[in-house]
Amino acid sequence: MGNAQRPSLGPAAPAVYARRMTSSEILVDARGHRCPVPTLRLRRALEGAAAGARVRLLADDPLARIDVPHFAGQAGVELLDVSDEQGALSFILRKPLTSP
């Protein structure tokens, strides 16, 4: 039993932090994660997004209400909307057309 081989489940799937909602919007679902994870996932999505892309962040950590606008200001990202949707905060941001 000591050298028994376990069956392979195949290669590990890549981690998914964001997915494209429409051709111009990327969804980052960070519900269930606490600070600083929602902002870190948002940053990663913005880094991979095209200039002018819209990113929607869903987060249920109350501190995201403070952290996300602060991050947006520092990163030069436009915060378009903040709303409460079914117990989660929804932030819509737009990546600038040019680097700050």
Secondary structure as the mmCIF struct_conf table of DSSP 4:
data_model
#
loop_
_struct_conf.conf_type_id
_struct_conf.id
_struct_conf.beg_label_comp_id
_struct_conf.beg_label_asym_id
_struct_conf.beg_label_seq_id
_struct_conf.end_label_comp_id
_struct_conf.end_label_asym_id
_struct_conf.end_label_seq_id
TURN_TY1_P TURN_TY1_P1 GLY A 2 ASN A 3
HELX_LH_PP_P HELX_LH_PP_P1 ALA A 4 SER A 8
BEND BEND1 PRO A 11 PRO A 11
HELX_LH_PP_P HELX_LH_PP_P2 ALA A 12 ALA A 15
STRN STRN1 ARG A 19 THR A 22
TURN_TY1_P TURN_TY1_P2 SER A 23 SER A 24
STRN STRN2 GLU A 25 ASP A 29
TURN_TY1_P TURN_TY1_P3 ARG A 31 GLY A 32
TURN_TY1_P TURN_TY1_P4 CYS A 35 PRO A 36
HELX_RH_AL_P HELX_RH_AL_P1 VAL A 37 GLY A 48
BEND BEND2 ALA A 49 ALA A 49
HELX_LH_PP_P HELX_LH_PP_P3 ALA A 50 ALA A 50
TURN_TY1_P TURN_TY1_P5 ALA A 51 GLY A 52
STRN STRN3 ARG A 54 ALA A 59
TURN_TY1_P TURN_TY1_P6 PRO A 62 LEU A 63
HELX_RH_AL_P HELX_RH_AL_P2 ALA A 64 ALA A 75
TURN_TY1_P TURN_TY1_P7 GLY A 76 GLY A 76
STRN STRN4 GLU A 78 GLU A 85
TURN_TY1_P TURN_TY1_P8 GLN A 86 GLY A 87
STRN STRN5 ALA A 88 ARG A 94
BEND BEND3 LEU A 97 THR A 98
#
